[in-house]
Structures are given as structure tokens and as C-alpha cells.
Amino acid sequence: MDPTVLTAPQNPAIIPPAPKVHASPLGGSALGDLRIVWEMGQNLVGAWSEEDFDNLVTPYRFMGQPGLVVSDPAGVRYVLTSPNFRRPVKVGRPLKPLVGEGLLLTEGETWKRQRKSLAPVFTPAAIGGLVPHFVAAGASLADRLAGHDRANLSEAFHHAALDAVLRALFSRRADQDGALLADIARRYVDGPAHFRFLDFIGKGLDDLTFADGDRRRLGGRWLAAVDTIIAERRAAPLPGDMLDRLLAARDEDGRPLPGQEVRDQCSSMLAAGFETTSRLLFWATYLLALDPAAQARVRAEITAFPAERVASLDDLKAWPLLRSVLFETLRLYPAAPTFGREALVDTEVLGHPVPAGAMVTISPWLMHRHRKLWDAPTAFRPERFIDQPHPWGLEAFIPFGAGPRVCIGAGFAMAEAQIVLASLLERFEITMADDRPVIPRASITLGPDHEPDFRLTPIVQAQL
């Protein structure tokens, strides 16, 4: 296959910092395998080599087992849509204590039933009804930052994204429940969420979990907090939010969803909804701080149509460059940078044999920066998405996954991120407080290796 190389205008390149790419593959021996485990335990995107960014398909052996890294879009599409593959159960080990048995981790018929039950919650019409919640969360963020000349925006975006999802899910503001949930989530992502050696050798979600006490403790506190919010919300019904739609949802037999399933779906939406969106907002702001010219062009769009005027999803069409900035951010910093599929039967991918039980590794991080799939793959060039009405339809662009398990909340995340980021940019000019590079570090999501301060200059002051 000859993938189509996606081009962009030849503007001066902004090349954001990234983890080291190794000169040669790390595996191929017992010592090499241990080095891969170490590197991925520190950073899931820290073990790639130069060859990986040149080869579209790479066979490998890891801990004695055959595998295949696939970056070719046709091969990726086949793996993600074929019944010959399934998502490895053990990859959910770090997440299960936090999200229970919600849509993120279920498989087979249970997953199909849950996906069908949740579909009405994420239709464009349903998401459009949540726009006022996103506008309120964005305005609250800008108001909290007013009067500050510098801020930790990673922390601020965590609060803002949690505020948005709590408003949308439970009609509650983050200042009511956000401190506890944010503290638990941040501690979990910074620690227990990282893959461990036992995660690599365990066969299932509950195998070799004797060393997962920290995951169970923090996860138990999280689920208990979500239970409390749901109980309080049931006692004071507020029609129109996502919980209201979940409680109204019915399975194929017409029965309401069980209480634990409602809790686990809410936990999944909270964890995925605010963690991944806050990371998207952080990385987009970091890129715009590195590229003040792009930031000024985005701000011109927002000035012409301020965030407070957004009343529907159609209104977001007023911000094509902002939307493209977010897509380019997802290209450079995909929320789920690496995942895998396990072969259920002997099969092949693009002529490469894949025996039953073998793992196929798919990395959006690798695909999105692949030298054979993108022009200037490491450069920040949001204009490359301007003429792409549905960029997630591009075969080489899979920030929300692909196939049947494509992220059900993609529309929710994009609408929220556009409105919250616009609310910030219309009020402040944003620059970095120092020159220290921010390196992506991946566990469950792709976060920064440290949380830098940003300088905030009120727009009126910047124009004087």
C-alpha cells in the first residue's frame, strides 16, 4: 500500500518537544525485553525506535511471544474491525478499580448491550443540549484566572473539564464535589495508572492483583464518591442532564439499567471525560503558547464570535481554525497513545502471519508522527486540517480509535474543548513562564512530564 501523504502549507515549523526516539529497537533479548518494560513503565511512548517511524508493519517478539506493530492504515482498519481480534482483557487492569465494569472495559455481548443503551446519551442532539453547561464551565475558568498573571493551567484545566462533565452529567458544579474527585483522579493517574510488570504478565483483569492495593484503595474512594453524588442527584431530580438520560435508558428487554451499571457508566464518563479533555486543553494551549501567530489567528475567530454567544453545535462552525488546532493537537498528543488487539485465531495482517494469542500493537502516537503518512509529521501545523470536514475519517488519524469501539464521547469532548478553550483565549494572551521543554509522558493518558506555569496577559492590557 502507498498511503496518501497529508500535506500542509509550508509555514515556519514549530516542533514541540517529544521523548527520545531510540536509534535501534530495544527488544530482541531477555535484557531488551526488560528494558522495554522499564521504558514503558516510565512512559508508554518512550520505547519507540527510528525504525518504527519508517516501517508500516514491524514483527517482533516480546517475552517469548510473537507480535506485530501495525501502522499501515489498511492493516489498522482490518485489525480494529475484524472478529478475528479482541481487545486484550489485561490492558484494563490499571483502570478497573477506577471505572468498574462500564463501557470502557466490557467486552462481547455485555459491551454491545451497554453501547446500545448509551447511544442516545451521545447523539448530536443530546450533546447540543449540553452546550450551556460547557459555556458556563468555560466562563467559570476564565473568571477564576482573572487577576492572575501566571497559572498552572494543567491544574486549571483539570478543574474546568471536571466542572464541565459534572455539570453535564449531574447538573452540579465542580466546586461542590470537584476537590475530592480531582484529588483522587490526579493521584491515580500519576501513580497506580502506570503499567507495572505484573500487568504485562497477568492474563486477566483480576490476575496477579495482590500488589494492587493502592489501586483498590483509591478506586474504592472514587466509586464511593460517585455513588454519593448519584444518590443525592436521585433525591433531587433535574431533568435534562446525562444522568437523567441514563436513568431513562432501557436495555433490550425494556428494563432500566441496574444501579451498579449506572454507577460504573458515570464513573467511566467522569474519568475519561475530564481526564482526556483536560489533557487536550493543556496540550492545545501549550502549542499555541509556542506559536503566538497561530494563537492570534485563533483569537481573531473567537473575537468575531465570542464563546458566550454559542447556543448550539452549529455555532461552533464559526471557529474552523480553533477546531483544526484541536485536531492537530490530537494528532501530536493522542489521548490514548498505544493500544493492542489479541488474535483469537491464526490469521494474517498485510501478509504477515499472526498466530492465535499473538498481540498486534497499534499506536496513534506512532501513526500520527509516521514519516510515510504525514508531511512534516513532528511539526505543529493546524492548517493541515482546515479543509478536512471530518478529520477522524482520515485513515491515518485515529485519536478516538476506529472500528466498532471508536470513542462514543468524541463529539462531547470536541464541543467541550472548543468552548472552554475559546473562553480562555478571548480573555488572555498566553505565553510560557519559562523555557523548560514539556515532554509528553503517557500512562492511561498522555500528560506532561511536569506542570509548567503559563503567563496570562489580559487581552485589553495586551492591546494597549
Secondary structure, 3 states (H helix, E strand, C coil): CCCCCECCCCCCCCCCCCCCCECCCCCCCHHHHHHHHHHHHHCCCCCCEHHHHCCCEEEEEECCEEEEEECCHHHHHHHHHCCCEECCHHHHCCCHHHHCCCCCCCCHHHHHHHHHHHHHHHCHHHHHCCHHHHHHHHHHHHHHHCCCCEECHHHHHHHHHHHHHHHHHHCCCHHHHHHHHHHHHHHHHHCCCCCCHHHHHCCCCCCCCCCCHHHHHHHHHHHHHHHHHHHHHHHCCCCCCHHHHHHHCECCCCCECCHHHHHHHHHHHHHHHHHHHHHHHHHHHHHHHHCHHHHHHHHHHHHHCCHHHCCCHHHHHHCHHHHHHHHHHHHHCCCCCCEEEEECCCEEECCEEECCCCEEEECHHHHHCCCCCECCCCCCCHHHHCCCCCHHHCCCCCCCCCHHHCCCCHHHHHHHHHHHHHHHHCCEEEEECCCCCCCEEECCCEEECCCCCEEEEEHHHHHC
